Amino acid sequence: MAPEGIVLIAVLCAALMHATWNAILKSAGDRLISLAAQDCVMFTLGCMLLLIAPFPAPEAWPFIAASSGVHIFYRAFLLKAYRYGDLSRVYPVARGSAPLWVAMAGLAIGDDVLTIAGFMSVSLIALGIISLIFSRAYGGMALGRAKWDRGLTYAFATGVVIAIYSVIDSRGVRLSDSVLGYIGLLFATECIPVPAFVLATRRKDLVKTMRANGFGGVYGGVFAVTGYGLVIWAFTQASAAQVVALRETSVIFGAIIGAYILKEGFGPRRVFSAGLVALGVILLRMTG
């Protein structure tokens, strides 16, 4: 077993990488082509995993198919969210609202009962998201001057989709008898639609855009794959609850990158709001 400090650093790096590839996507000149390049990297990894890992059991295939279908909507909503909204606002809402939807769904169907700690966690998430939404020109806290935009709508839609595929994958991977095989087949299937669409409709723009904007999408794919790999490794070294909870610090990293590196403004307020979201998600993961 690796020292706790090494595991901590690895998961924090994974969180930073997750926020970074979202920042690359947000700042890309052509987000669709950037996302296609990223998916090509993930598709390659998926195929490599299928070569070295046991193939997932047939019982898991319907879940992989369902998750791959849902991921199409995830990519579409994420692209729309970054078209209309800031990273420091969209990212915390999309990532932070997902566990909130899962918790609310569990209460609605009677599958889960929140403890006092769980209720406090949900309240913190909601408060953080509300403070991001109801702001004067994205800054203050005046409800009467709240500014809603399409970026927020798509951010919430992205959060719903994240919650859906998280539930699907949590069930499917248990039936797969091969975690790496499940991940490999999922990557190899979910990462086909966007590159295929770009090749079919944007082939003439592909090379030109890659030359003009560099290989940001490829770098984003490397960050996404490496970050996910660090999380998988951390699962073998520490409890899943601790790893998943710590990974949610990506919400804070996203707010910091958007506010200070992408110069979206209102840095302290957005980072504080994202911090509330992250704290609520971490507590929910740890106590759930």
KELUMPA-66527 format. One line per field, with one value per residue: residue number from 1; residue in three letters; chain; z, y, x of N, C-alpha, C, O in turn. Coordinates in steps of 0.2 Angstrom, whole numbers, m for minus. Layout:
BEGIN
num	NUM  ...
residu	ALA  ...
chaine	A  ...
n.c3	Z  ...
n.c2	Y  ...
n.c1	X  ...
ca.c3	Z  ...
ca.c2	Y  ...
ca.c1	X  ...
c.c3	Z  ...
c.c2	Y  ...
c.c1	X  ...
o.c3	Z  ...
o.c2	Y  ...
o.c1	X  ...
This chain:
BEGIN
num	1  2  3  4  5  6  7  8  9  10  11  12  13  14  15  16  17  18  19  20  21  22  23  24  25  26  27  28  29  30  31  32  33  34  35  36  37  38  39  40  41  42  43  44  45  46  47  48  49  50  51  52  53  54  55  56  57  58  59  60  61  62  63  64  65  66  67  68  69  70  71  72  73  74  75  76  77  78  79  80  81  82  83  84  85  86  87  88  89  90  91  92  93  94  95  96  97  98  99  100  101  102  103  104  105  106  107  108  109  110  111  112  113  114  115  116  117  118  119  120  121  122  123  124  125  126  127  128  129  130  131  132  133  134  135  136  137  138  139  140  141  142  143  144  145  146  147  148  149  150  151  152  153  154  155  156  157  158  159  160  161  162  163  164  165  166  167  168  169  170  171  172  173  174  175  176  177  178  179  180  181  182  183  184  185  186  187  188  189  190  191  192  193  194  195  196  197  198  199  200  201  202  203  204  205  206  207  208  209  210  211  212  213  214  215  216  217  218  219  220  221  222  223  224  225  226  227  228  229  230  231  232  233  234  235  236  237  238  239  240  241  242  243  244  245  246  247  248  249  250  251  252  253  254  255  256  257  258  259  260  261  262  263  264  265  266  267  268  269  270  271  272  273  274  275  276  277  278  279  280  281  282  283  284  285  286  287  288
residu	MET  ALA  PRO  GLU  GLY  ILE  VAL  LEU  ILE  ALA  VAL  LEU  CYS  ALA  ALA  LEU  MET  HIS  ALA  THR  TRP  ASN  ALA  ILE  LEU  LYS  SER  ALA  GLY  ASP  ARG  LEU  ILE  SER  LEU  ALA  ALA  GLN  ASP  CYS  VAL  MET  PHE  THR  LEU  GLY  CYS  MET  LEU  LEU  LEU  ILE  ALA  PRO  PHE  PRO  ALA  PRO  GLU  ALA  TRP  PRO  PHE  ILE  ALA  ALA  SER  SER  GLY  VAL  HIS  ILE  PHE  TYR  ARG  ALA  PHE  LEU  LEU  LYS  ALA  TYR  ARG  TYR  GLY  ASP  LEU  SER  ARG  VAL  TYR  PRO  VAL  ALA  ARG  GLY  SER  ALA  PRO  LEU  TRP  VAL  ALA  MET  ALA  GLY  LEU  ALA  ILE  GLY  ASP  ASP  VAL  LEU  THR  ILE  ALA  GLY  PHE  MET  SER  VAL  SER  LEU  ILE  ALA  LEU  GLY  ILE  ILE  SER  LEU  ILE  PHE  SER  ARG  ALA  TYR  GLY  GLY  MET  ALA  LEU  GLY  ARG  ALA  LYS  TRP  ASP  ARG  GLY  LEU  THR  TYR  ALA  PHE  ALA  THR  GLY  VAL  VAL  ILE  ALA  ILE  TYR  SER  VAL  ILE  ASP  SER  ARG  GLY  VAL  ARG  LEU  SER  ASP  SER  VAL  LEU  GLY  TYR  ILE  GLY  LEU  LEU  PHE  ALA  THR  GLU  CYS  ILE  PRO  VAL  PRO  ALA  PHE  VAL  LEU  ALA  THR  ARG  ARG  LYS  ASP  LEU  VAL  LYS  THR  MET  ARG  ALA  ASN  GLY  PHE  GLY  GLY  VAL  TYR  GLY  GLY  VAL  PHE  ALA  VAL  THR  GLY  TYR  GLY  LEU  VAL  ILE  TRP  ALA  PHE  THR  GLN  ALA  SER  ALA  ALA  GLN  VAL  VAL  ALA  LEU  ARG  GLU  THR  SER  VAL  ILE  PHE  GLY  ALA  ILE  ILE  GLY  ALA  TYR  ILE  LEU  LYS  GLU  GLY  PHE  GLY  PRO  ARG  ARG  VAL  PHE  SER  ALA  GLY  LEU  VAL  ALA  LEU  GLY  VAL  ILE  LEU  LEU  ARG  MET  THR  GLY
chaine	A  A  A  A  A  A  A  A  A  A  A  A  A  A  A  A  A  A  A  A  A  A  A  A  A  A  A  A  A  A  A  A  A  A  A  A  A  A  A  A  A  A  A  A  A  A  A  A  A  A  A  A  A  A  A  A  A  A  A  A  A  A  A  A  A  A  A  A  A  A  A  A  A  A  A  A  A  A  A  A  A  A  A  A  A  A  A  A  A  A  A  A  A  A  A  A  A  A  A  A  A  A  A  A  A  A  A  A  A  A  A  A  A  A  A  A  A  A  A  A  A  A  A  A  A  A  A  A  A  A  A  A  A  A  A  A  A  A  A  A  A  A  A  A  A  A  A  A  A  A  A  A  A  A  A  A  A  A  A  A  A  A  A  A  A  A  A  A  A  A  A  A  A  A  A  A  A  A  A  A  A  A  A  A  A  A  A  A  A  A  A  A  A  A  A  A  A  A  A  A  A  A  A  A  A  A  A  A  A  A  A  A  A  A  A  A  A  A  A  A  A  A  A  A  A  A  A  A  A  A  A  A  A  A  A  A  A  A  A  A  A  A  A  A  A  A  A  A  A  A  A  A  A  A  A  A  A  A  A  A  A  A  A  A  A  A  A  A  A  A  A  A  A  A  A  A  A  A  A  A  A  A  A  A  A  A  A  A
n.c3	0  m4  4  13  10  m3  m10  m7  m14  m27  m30  m29  m39  m50  m48  m52  m65  m71  m70  m78  m91  m94  m94  m105  m115  m114  m117  m130  m148  m157  m150  m153  m162  m154  m143  m150  m153  m140  m137  m146  m140  m128  m134  m139  m128  m122  m131  m129  m116  m117  m124  m114  m102  m95  m104  m101  m92  m101  m94  m91  m102  m107  m99  m102  m115  m112  m104  m114  m123  m115  m113  m125  m124  m113  m118  m128  m120  m112  m121  m125  m113  m111  m121  m119  m105  m91  m86  m73  m67  m74  m72  m58  m55  m64  m60  m46  m45  m49  m39  m30  m37  m37  m24  m21  m29  m23  m11  m16  m22  m11  m8  m1  14  21  33  47  44  31  26  30  21  8  9  10  m3  m11  m7  m11  m25  m27  m23  m34  m44  m41  m43  m45  m60  m61  m49  m36  m22  m24  m25  m33  m43  m50  m62  m75  m87  m103  m101  m88  m88  m97  m89  m78  m84  m89  m76  m72  m82  m79  m66  m70  m79  m69  m60  m68  m72  m60  m57  m68  m68  m57  m61  m71  m69  m72  m69  m76  m89  m91  m91  m102  m113  m111  m114  m127  m134  m130  m135  m149  m156  m157  m163  m175  m180  m183  m192  m202  m205  m203  m210  m218  m210  m200  m201  m203  m192  m182  m184  m183  m169  m162  m152  m142  m139  m139  m129  m119  m119  m114  m101  m96  m97  m89  m77  m74  m73  m62  m52  m52  m48  m36  m29  m26  m16  m5  4  m6  m4  2  m9  m19  m13  m11  m24  m28  m26  m38  m42  m35  m41  m54  m53  m49  m60  m70  m65  m63  m72  m84  m84  m80  m70  m54  m45  m30  m25  m33  m31  m18  m18  m25  m17  m6  m13  m16  m3  2  m7  m4  10  8  1  10  21  15
n.c2	m6  11  26  37  50  50  45  55  66  61  59  73  78  71  77  90  88  84  96  104  98  102  116  117  113  123  134  132  135  129  120  108  101  100  92  80  77  74  63  54  51  45  34  27  23  15  4  m1  m6  m16  m25  m30  m32  m43  m46  m38  m46  m53  m49  m36  m29  m22  m11  m4  m1  7  17  23  28  38  46  53  63  70  75  83  93  98  104  114  121  127  135  145  149  153  145  145  146  137  124  121  120  110  98  98  98  85  74  79  77  63  60  66  59  47  49  52  40  32  25  29  37  52  56  67  72  70  78  91  91  91  103  112  110  115  128  133  132  140  152  154  155  166  180  197  202  191  192  198  195  197  193  199  204  194  184  174  162  153  145  141  133  123  118  113  103  95  91  82  72  67  62  52  43  39  32  21  16  12  1  m7  m10  m18  m30  m34  m41  m37  m23  m15  m20  m16  m2  m1  m5  3  16  13  13  24  35  35  42  57  60  53  60  72  69  66  78  89  87  95  106  100  97  110  117  110  114  128  130  121  107  105  98  85  86  88  76  67  72  69  55  52  57  50  37  39  40  27  19  25  19  7  9  16  19  19  29  39  42  46  57  66  68  77  90  95  104  116  118  120  132  141  141  145  158  165  161  160  172  176  184  190  182  178  177  167  157  155  151  139  132  129  121  110  106  102  91  83  80  73  62  56  53  46
n.c1	4  3  9  m1  0  5  m6  m16  m10  m10  m24  m28  m21  m28  m40  m37  m33  m45  m52  m44  m45  m58  m56  m48  m57  m67  m60  m56  m54  m62  m74  m80  m72  m61  m66  m68  m55  m51  m59  m54  m42  m46  m53  m43  m36  m46  m47  m34  m35  m44  m37  m28  m35  m48  m63  m78  m92  m106  m118  m116  m116  m128  m129  m117  m120  m131  m125  m116  m125  m131  m120  m119  m128  m122  m110  m116  m123  m113  m105  m114  m116  m104  m103  m112  m110  m99  m84  m81  m93  m102  m95  m94  m108  m113  m105  m107  m121  m124  m122  m132  m144  m144  m145  m158  m166  m165  m172  m185  m189  m189  m178  m168  m163  m160  m147  m144  m131  m131  m142  m137  m126  m132  m139  m128  m123  m134  m134  m122  m124  m135  m129  m121  m130  m140  m135  m129  m125  m117  m110  m114  m126  m140  m156  m166  m159  m155  m146  m150  m145  m143  m132  m132  m144  m140  m129  m136  m143  m132  m128  m138  m137  m125  m128  m137  m129  m119  m126  m130  m118  m113  m120  m118  m104  m103  m108  m99  m87  m75  m67  m58  m60  m73  m72  m64  m72  m82  m76  m72  m84  m92  m84  m85  m96  m94  m81  m84  m95  m89  m79  m88  m95  m87  m75  m66  m63  m56  m41  m37  m41  m35  m22  m22  m26  m18  m15  m24  m36  m31  m22  m31  m37  m27  m25  m38  m38  m27  m30  m41  m35  m27  m37  m43  m31  m30  m41  m37  m29  m35  m50  m65  m75  m67  m59  m67  m74  m63  m59  m69  m64  m61  m71  m68  m55  m59  m67  m57  m48  m56  m59  m47  m37  m43  m49  m62  m68  m74  m68  m65  m78  m84  m76  m78  m91  m90  m83  m91  m100  m91  m88  m100  m102  m92  m94  m106  m102  m94  m102  m112
ca.c3	0  m4  9  12  7  m10  m12  m7  m20  m33  m31  m30  m46  m54  m48  m56  m72  m73  m71  m83  m97  m95  m96  m112  m119  m113  m121  m137  m153  m160  m145  m156  m164  m148  m140  m155  m152  m134  m137  m150  m135  m124  m138  m140  m121  m121  m135  m126  m110  m119  m126  m108  m97  m96  m107  m96  m93  m105  m90  m90  m109  m108  m95  m106  m121  m110  m102  m120  m126  m111  m113  m130  m121  m108  m122  m131  m115  m110  m126  m125  m107  m111  m127  m116  m98  m89  m83  m65  m65  m76  m70  m51  m55  m67  m56  m40  m44  m50  m32  m27  m40  m35  m17  m21  m32  m18  m7  m20  m23  m5  m8  4  19  23  40  48  40  24  25  30  15  3  10  7  m11  m14  m5  m15  m32  m27  m23  m41  m49  m40  m42  m49  m65  m59  m43  m29  m20  m24  m29  m37  m49  m52  m69  m77  m94  m105  m99  m82  m90  m99  m84  m74  m89  m89  m70  m73  m86  m75  m61  m74  m81  m63  m57  m73  m72  m53  m57  m73  m66  m52  m65  m76  m67  m74  m69  m82  m95  m91  m93  m109  m117  m111  m118  m134  m137  m129  m138  m156  m160  m158  m169  m182  m183  m185  m199  m207  m206  m203  m212  m221  m205  m195  m201  m202  m185  m177  m185  m180  m162  m158  m151  m135  m138  m138  m122  m114  m118  m110  m94  m94  m96  m84  m71  m72  m71  m55  m47  m52  m44  m29  m27  m24  m10  0  3  m12  m2  3  m15  m23  m10  m12  m31  m29  m25  m44  m42  m33  m46  m60  m51  m49  m66  m74  m63  m63  m78  m90  m82  m80  m65  m48  m42  m23  m24  m37  m28  m11  m19  m27  m10  m3  m17  m15  4  3  m10  0  16  6  m1  16  25  12
ca.c2	0  17  30  41  57  49  44  61  70  58  61  80  79  69  82  96  86  85  103  107  97  106  122  117  113  129  139  130  139  125  115  101  97  99  86  75  75  71  57  49  48  40  28  23  19  9  m2  m4  m9  m22  m30  m32  m34  m48  m43  m38  m51  m51  m46  m29  m25  m17  m5  m1  2  13  23  26  32  44  50  57  69  73  79  89  98  101  109  120  125  131  140  151  150  153  139  145  145  131  118  119  118  103  93  98  96  78  70  82  74  56  60  68  54  41  51  52  33  29  20  32  42  56  57  74  74  70  84  96  91  93  110  116  110  119  135  135  132  146  158  155  157  172  185  203  202  185  194  199  190  200  189  203  206  188  183  167  161  147  141  137  128  117  115  108  97  91  87  77  67  64  58  46  38  37  26  16  13  9  m5  m11  m12  m24  m36  m35  m46  m34  m16  m12  m22  m12  5  m1  m6  10  21  11  14  31  40  35  47  64  59  51  66  77  66  66  84  94  85  100  110  97  99  118  119  108  118  134  130  117  100  106  92  79  87  87  68  65  74  65  48  51  58  44  32  40  38  20  17  27  15  1  11  19  18  22  35  44  44  50  63  70  70  83  96  98  109  122  120  123  139  145  141  150  165  168  160  162  179  177  189  189  176  176  175  161  151  153  147  132  129  127  115  105  104  98  85  79  77  68  56  53  50  42
ca.c1	0  6  8  m8  2  5  m13  m19  m7  m13  m31  m29  m19  m33  m45  m34  m33  m52  m54  m40  m47  m64  m54  m46  m63  m70  m56  m54  m57  m68  m75  m83  m66  m57  m69  m67  m48  m50  m62  m49  m37  m50  m55  m37  m35  m51  m45  m28  m37  m48  m32  m24  m40  m53  m68  m83  m97  m112  m123  m114  m116  m134  m127  m112  m124  m135  m121  m113  m130  m132  m114  m120  m131  m117  m106  m120  m125  m107  m103  m119  m115  m98  m104  m116  m108  m92  m81  m81  m100  m105  m92  m97  m115  m114  m102  m110  m128  m125  m124  m138  m149  m144  m148  m165  m170  m166  m177  m191  m192  m189  m172  m163  m165  m154  m146  m143  m125  m133  m146  m132  m122  m137  m140  m122  m122  m139  m132  m117  m126  m139  m125  m118  m135  m143  m130  m129  m120  m113  m106  m117  m131  m146  m161  m170  m155  m152  m145  m150  m143  m143  m126  m134  m149  m136  m125  m140  m144  m126  m128  m143  m135  m119  m131  m140  m124  m116  m131  m130  m111  m112  m124  m115  m97  m103  m109  m94  m82  m69  m67  m54  m63  m79  m70  m61  m77  m86  m72  m72  m90  m95  m80  m85  m100  m92  m76  m88  m99  m84  m77  m94  m98  m82  m68  m62  m61  m52  m34  m36  m43  m30  m16  m23  m27  m14  m18  m27  m40  m27  m19  m37  m38  m22  m27  m44  m36  m22  m33  m45  m31  m25  m42  m43  m26  m31  m46  m34  m25  m39  m58  m69  m78  m62  m56  m72  m75  m57  m59  m74  m61  m60  m75  m64  m50  m63  m68  m50  m45  m60  m59  m41  m33  m47  m51  m69  m70  m78  m64  m66  m85  m86  m72  m81  m97  m88  m80  m97  m102  m87  m88  m106  m102  m87  m98  m111  m99  m91  m107  m118
c.c3	0  2  8  9  m1  m13  m13  m13  m26  m35  m32  m37  m51  m54  m52  m63  m75  m74  m77  m90  m99  m97  m103  m116  m119  m117  m128  m142  m156  m155  m148  m158  m158  m144  m144  m154  m145  m134  m141  m145  m131  m127  m138  m133  m120  m125  m132  m120  m112  m122  m120  m102  m99  m99  m102  m98  m97  m101  m90  m97  m110  m104  m99  m112  m118  m108  m108  m123  m122  m112  m120  m128  m116  m113  m125  m126  m113  m115  m126  m119  m108  m117  m123  m109  m97  m86  m76  m63  m67  m73  m63  m51  m58  m63  m49  m39  m45  m44  m29  m30  m38  m28  m17  m24  m27  m13  m10  m21  m16  m4  m3  9  22  30  41  44  33  22  25  23  9  3  8  0  m14  m12  m10  m22  m32  m27  m30  m45  m47  m38  m47  m54  m63  m53  m37  m27  m20  m28  m34  m43  m51  m60  m71  m84  m96  m103  m92  m83  m92  m94  m79  m78  m89  m82  m69  m76  m82  m70  m64  m75  m75  m60  m62  m72  m65  m53  m62  m71  m61  m55  m70  m75  m69  m74  m75  m89  m96  m94  m100  m114  m117  m115  m125  m138  m136  m133  m146  m159  m161  m164  m176  m184  m186  m192  m204  m210  m206  m205  m214  m216  m200  m195  m200  m195  m180  m178  m182  m172  m158  m157  m143  m134  m136  m130  m117  m113  m114  m103  m92  m92  m90  m77  m69  m70  m64  m50  m47  m48  m37  m25  m24  m17  m4  m1  m3  m10  m1  m4  m19  m20  m12  m19  m32  m28  m32  m45  m40  m38  m52  m59  m52  m56  m70  m72  m64  m69  m84  m89  m83  m75  m59  m45  m35  m22  m27  m33  m21  m12  m21  m21  m6  m6  m15  m8  5  m1  m6  6  14  4  5  20  22  11
c.c2	6  22  35  47  56  48  51  66  67  60  68  81  77  74  88  95  87  92  106  105  100  113  122  117  119  134  138  134  136  119  108  97  95  92  80  72  71  64  52  46  43  34  23  19  14  3  m5  m8  m16  m27  m33  m35  m39  m44  m43  m43  m49  m47  m38  m25  m21  m11  m1  3  8  19  26  30  39  49  55  64  73  77  85  94  101  106  115  124  129  136  146  153  150  147  139  145  139  124  116  117  111  98  93  96  88  74  73  78  67  56  62  62  48  43  50  45  29  24  23  36  46  57  65  76  75  76  90  97  93  100  114  116  115  126  137  136  139  152  159  157  164  177  191  203  197  187  193  193  192  196  193  205  200  187  176  167  154  142  138  132  122  114  111  102  92  87  82  71  63  59  51  41  35  31  20  12  9  2  m10  m14  m18  m30  m38  m40  m43  m27  m13  m14  m18  m5  5  m1  0  15  20  13  21  36  39  40  54  64  57  56  71  75  67  73  90  92  90  105  107  98  106  120  117  112  125  134  125  110  100  100  86  80  85  80  65  66  70  58  47  52  53  38  33  38  31  17  19  22  9  2  14  17  22  29  41  47  48  57  68  73  76  90  99  104  116  123  123  130  144  146  146  157  169  167  162  169  181  182  186  182  174  174  168  155  149  149  140  129  126  121  109  102  100  91  80  76  72  62  52  50  46  35
c.c1	4  5  2  m6  2  m2  m16  m16  m10  m20  m32  m26  m24  m39  m43  m34  m40  m54  m50  m43  m54  m62  m52  m52  m66  m66  m54  m58  m63  m69  m77  m77  m61  m59  m68  m60  m47  m53  m58  m44  m40  m52  m49  m35  m40  m49  m39  m30  m41  m43  m28  m29  m45  m59  m74  m89  m103  m117  m122  m115  m122  m132  m122  m116  m128  m131  m118  m119  m131  m126  m115  m123  m127  m113  m110  m121  m119  m105  m107  m117  m109  m98  m108  m114  m101  m90  m82  m88  m103  m102  m94  m104  m116  m111  m105  m117  m129  m127  m130  m144  m150  m147  m156  m169  m170  m171  m184  m194  m191  m183  m167  m166  m159  m153  m145  m137  m127  m137  m142  m128  m126  m138  m134  m121  m127  m137  m127  m119  m131  m135  m122  m124  m138  m138  m131  m123  m115  m109  m109  m122  m138  m151  m165  m166  m152  m151  m145  m148  m144  m138  m128  m139  m145  m132  m130  m142  m138  m126  m133  m141  m129  m122  m134  m134  m120  m120  m130  m123  m110  m115  m120  m108  m97  m105  m104  m89  m75  m69  m64  m57  m70  m77  m67  m67  m81  m83  m72  m78  m93  m91  m80  m90  m97  m86  m79  m92  m94  m81  m82  m96  m93  m75  m64  m59  m56  m45  m33  m36  m37  m23  m16  m23  m23  m18  m20  m32  m36  m24  m25  m38  m33  m23  m33  m42  m32  m25  m38  m41  m29  m30  m43  m38  m27  m37  m43  m30  m29  m46  m61  m72  m73  m60  m61  m74  m69  m57  m64  m70  m60  m65  m72  m59  m53  m64  m62  m48  m49  m60  m53  m37  m37  m50  m58  m72  m73  m75  m66  m73  m87  m82  m75  m87  m96  m86  m86  m100  m98  m87  m94  m106  m97  m90  m103  m108  m96  m96  m112  m116
o.c3	4  5  2  5  m4  m19  m17  m16  m31  m41  m36  m40  m56  m59  m56  m67  m81  m79  m80  m94  m105  m101  m106  m122  m125  m121  m131  m141  m158  m155  m145  m157  m158  m142  m141  m153  m145  m131  m139  m145  m129  m124  m137  m133  m118  m122  m132  m118  m108  m122  m120  m98  m105  m97  m98  m103  m97  m104  m89  m97  m112  m106  m99  m113  m121  m109  m108  m125  m125  m111  m120  m130  m116  m111  m126  m128  m112  m113  m127  m119  m105  m117  m126  m107  m101  m83  m73  m57  m64  m71  m61  m47  m56  m62  m47  m34  m43  m44  m25  m27  m37  m27  m13  m22  m27  m11  m7  m20  m16  0  m2  7  24  34  36  42  29  17  21  21  5  m2  5  m3  m18  m17  m12  m26  m37  m30  m31  m50  m52  m32  m52  m52  m64  m51  m33  m30  m16  m34  m40  m49  m54  m63  m69  m88  m92  m103  m92  m80  m90  m94  m77  m75  m88  m82  m67  m74  m83  m68  m61  m74  m75  m58  m59  m72  m65  m49  m60  m73  m61  m53  m73  m80  m69  m79  m78  m93  m102  m98  m104  m119  m123  m119  m129  m144  m141  m134  m149  m164  m167  m169  m181  m191  m191  m196  m210  m215  m209  m203  m213  m217  m197  m190  m196  m193  m176  m173  m179  m169  m152  m159  m140  m128  m132  m127  m111  m108  m110  m98  m86  m87  m86  m72  m63  m65  m60  m45  m41  m44  m33  m19  m19  m14  1  m6  m4  m13  m3  m5  m22  m24  m13  m21  m37  m29  m33  m50  m44  m40  m55  m63  m54  m57  m74  m76  m65  m71  m89  m94  m86  m75  m59  m42  m34  m19  m24  m33  m19  m9  m19  m21  m4  m3  m14  m7  8  2  m6  8  17  5  5  24  25  8
o.c2	7  21  36  50  60  51  52  69  71  61  70  86  80  76  91  99  88  93  110  109  102  116  127  120  121  138  142  136  139  114  103  91  90  88  75  66  66  59  46  40  38  28  17  13  8  m2  m11  m13  m21  m33  m39  m38  m39  m38  m48  m45  m43  m43  m34  m19  m15  m6  5  8  13  25  32  36  44  55  60  69  79  83  90  100  107  112  121  130  135  141  152  158  147  143  134  145  135  120  110  112  107  93  87  93  86  70  69  76  64  51  58  61  45  38  48  44  23  20  19  40  43  58  69  82  79  79  95  102  97  104  120  121  119  130  143  141  142  157  165  161  168  178  190  203  198  183  189  188  189  196  191  207  200  190  172  171  150  136  132  127  116  108  105  96  86  81  76  65  57  54  46  35  30  26  15  6  4  m2  m16  m20  m22  m36  m43  m43  m47  m24  m9  m10  m16  m2  9  3  2  19  24  13  24  42  42  43  56  68  60  57  74  79  68  74  95  95  90  108  110  101  108  124  120  113  127  139  124  109  95  98  82  75  82  77  61  62  68  55  43  48  51  34  28  36  28  12  15  21  6  m2  14  14  27  34  46  53  54  61  74  78  80  95  105  108  121  129  127  135  149  152  150  162  175  172  165  172  185  184  180  178  168  169  164  150  144  144  135  122  120  116  103  96  94  86  74  70  67  56  46  45  43  31
o.c1	9  m1  1  m10  0  m3  m20  m21  m12  m21  m36  m29  m25  m41  m47  m36  m41  m57  m53  m43  m55  m65  m53  m51  m68  m70  m51  m63  m68  m65  m75  m76  m58  m56  m67  m59  m44  m51  m58  m42  m37  m51  m49  m34  m38  m50  m38  m28  m40  m44  m26  m27  m47  m61  m75  m90  m104  m121  m127  m115  m121  m134  m122  m114  m128  m133  m117  m117  m132  m127  m111  m121  m127  m112  m107  m120  m119  m103  m105  m118  m109  m94  m106  m116  m97  m94  m84  m89  m107  m106  m96  m106  m120  m114  m107  m119  m134  m132  m134  m149  m156  m152  m159  m175  m176  m175  m189  m200  m193  m183  m162  m171  m155  m158  m146  m137  m125  m136  m143  m127  m124  m138  m135  m120  m126  m138  m127  m117  m130  m137  m120  m122  m138  m136  m134  m118  m109  m105  m108  m122  m143  m150  m166  m169  m146  m155  m140  m150  m145  m138  m126  m139  m147  m130  m127  m142  m139  m124  m131  m141  m128  m120  m133  m135  m117  m117  m129  m123  m106  m112  m119  m107  m93  m103  m105  m86  m70  m72  m67  m57  m71  m80  m69  m66  m84  m86  m73  m78  m95  m93  m76  m88  m98  m87  m78  m92  m96  m81  m80  m98  m94  m70  m58  m54  m53  m42  m28  m32  m35  m20  m11  m20  m23  m23  m19  m32  m39  m24  m24  m40  m35  m22  m33  m44  m33  m24  m38  m43  m28  m29  m44  m39  m26  m36  m46  m27  m26  m48  m58  m72  m75  m59  m59  m75  m71  m55  m63  m74  m58  m64  m73  m58  m50  m63  m62  m46  m47  m59  m53  m33  m34  m53  m60  m78  m75  m78  m68  m74  m90  m84  m75  m89  m99  m86  m85  m102  m100  m87  m94  m108  m98  m90  m104  m111  m97  m95  m116  m120
